[in-house]
Amino acid sequence: MKKTHFDIGLEKRMETLGHEYVEKNLNGADFLTRPFQEAMTAWCWGFGWGDDTINPKTRSMLNLAMLGALGKMHEWEIHCNGAINNGVSAVEIRAIIHVVGIYCGVPQALECFRVARKVLIQRNLLSPEDAAKL
């Protein structure tokens, strides 16, 4: 049986953002948000992430750059965790933030650094002492 975009999207979303996060969001969906959750799982994750032309690591790097450019910091934090899950290193995250700073301005890069520092410390990829040196 051929998988639907929703089925593919659910797999991709869980691989990137983690089972617990995705299940929490889907289980927490209600009358207002359920149709949107289902549509975004099918469209963004099934159609978009389901296209294997761009590998998950590169796609995560693109997402960080675009979300950083848009200033969508809540989503940036979620996708920073997803990027780490997809193999993006702290050094690569730093380089992405440099690009955000060049094209979108220093204040936006500083916001990205603030969130990246939080995520990297939470994930034990950056010690608080090392973060203080940055």
C-alpha positions as CSV (number, residue, x, y, z in Angstrom):
1,M,0.0,0.0,0.0
2,K,1.3,3.4,-1.0
3,K,2.0,5.8,1.9
4,T,0.1,9.1,2.1
5,H,1.8,12.4,2.5
6,F,0.5,12.4,6.1
7,D,2.1,9.0,6.8
8,I,5.4,10.1,5.2
9,G,5.2,13.4,7.0
10,L,4.6,11.8,10.4
11,E,7.7,9.7,10.0
12,K,9.9,12.7,8.9
13,R,8.5,14.9,11.6
14,M,9.2,12.3,14.3
15,E,12.7,11.6,12.9
16,T,13.6,15.3,13.1
17,L,11.7,16.7,16.1
18,G,11.4,13.5,18.1
19,H,8.5,11.2,18.9
20,E,7.6,12.8,22.2
21,Y,7.4,16.3,20.8
22,V,5.3,15.3,17.8
23,E,3.0,13.0,19.8
24,K,2.5,15.8,22.4
25,N,1.5,18.2,19.6
26,L,-0.8,15.8,17.9
27,N,-2.4,14.6,21.1
28,G,-2.9,18.2,22.2
29,A,-4.6,19.2,19.0
30,D,-8.2,20.1,19.4
31,F,-11.2,21.2,17.3
32,L,-9.4,24.4,16.5
33,T,-5.9,23.1,15.7
34,R,-6.3,19.5,14.6
35,P,-7.0,20.2,10.9
36,F,-4.0,22.5,10.8
37,Q,-1.7,19.9,12.5
38,E,-2.8,17.3,10.0
39,A,-2.4,19.5,7.0
40,M,1.1,20.7,8.1
41,T,2.2,17.2,8.8
42,A,1.1,16.2,5.3
43,W,2.2,19.3,3.4
44,C,5.4,20.5,5.2
45,W,6.6,17.2,6.4
46,G,5.2,14.8,3.9
47,F,5.4,16.8,0.7
48,G,8.3,19.0,1.7
49,W,10.5,16.8,3.9
50,G,9.4,13.7,2.1
51,D,11.2,14.9,-1.1
52,D,14.6,13.2,-0.7
53,T,16.3,15.6,-3.2
54,I,17.6,17.5,-0.2
55,N,18.9,15.4,2.7
56,P,17.6,16.1,6.2
57,K,20.8,17.7,7.5
58,T,20.9,20.2,4.6
59,R,17.1,20.9,4.9
60,S,17.6,21.6,8.6
61,M,20.3,24.0,7.9
62,L,18.1,25.8,5.3
63,N,15.3,25.9,7.9
64,L,17.5,27.5,10.5
65,A,18.6,30.2,8.0
66,M,15.1,30.9,6.9
67,L,13.5,30.9,10.3
68,G,16.3,33.0,11.6
69,A,15.8,35.5,8.8
70,L,12.1,35.7,9.6
71,G,12.7,36.1,13.3
72,K,10.5,33.1,14.2
73,M,12.4,32.3,17.3
74,H,10.0,29.8,18.8
75,E,10.2,27.8,15.6
76,W,13.9,28.4,15.4
77,E,14.4,26.8,18.8
78,I,12.3,23.7,17.8
79,H,14.2,23.4,14.5
80,C,17.6,23.9,16.2
81,N,16.9,20.8,18.2
82,G,15.7,19.1,15.0
83,A,18.9,20.2,13.2
84,I,21.0,18.6,15.9
85,N,19.0,15.4,15.6
86,N,19.7,15.6,11.8
87,G,23.5,15.9,12.4
88,V,24.1,19.6,12.3
89,S,27.0,20.5,14.6
90,A,27.4,23.4,16.9
91,V,30.0,24.8,14.6
92,E,27.6,24.6,11.7
93,I,24.9,26.3,13.7
94,R,27.3,29.1,14.5
95,A,28.1,29.5,10.8
96,I,24.4,29.6,9.9
97,I,23.9,32.4,12.5
98,H,26.8,34.3,10.9
99,V,24.9,34.2,7.6
100,V,21.7,35.4,9.3
101,G,23.7,38.2,10.8
102,I,25.2,39.2,7.5
103,Y,21.9,39.2,5.6
104,C,19.4,40.0,8.3
105,G,21.3,42.1,10.8
106,V,23.2,41.8,14.0
107,P,20.2,42.0,16.3
108,Q,18.7,39.0,14.6
109,A,21.9,37.1,14.8
110,L,22.1,37.9,18.5
111,E,18.6,36.4,19.0
112,C,19.7,33.2,17.2
113,F,22.8,33.0,19.3
114,R,20.7,33.4,22.5
115,V,18.5,30.5,21.5
116,A,21.3,28.4,20.1
117,R,23.2,28.8,23.4
118,K,20.1,27.6,25.3
119,V,19.6,24.6,23.1
120,L,23.2,23.6,23.0
121,I,23.5,23.8,26.8
122,Q,20.3,21.8,27.2
123,R,21.6,19.1,24.9
124,N,25.0,19.0,26.7
125,L,26.8,20.2,23.6
126,L,28.0,23.4,25.2
127,S,29.0,23.8,28.8
128,P,27.8,26.9,30.6
129,E,31.4,27.8,31.1
130,D,32.2,27.6,27.4
131,A,29.0,29.5,26.6
132,A,30.1,32.3,28.9
133,K,33.3,32.7,26.9
134,L,31.4,33.2,23.6
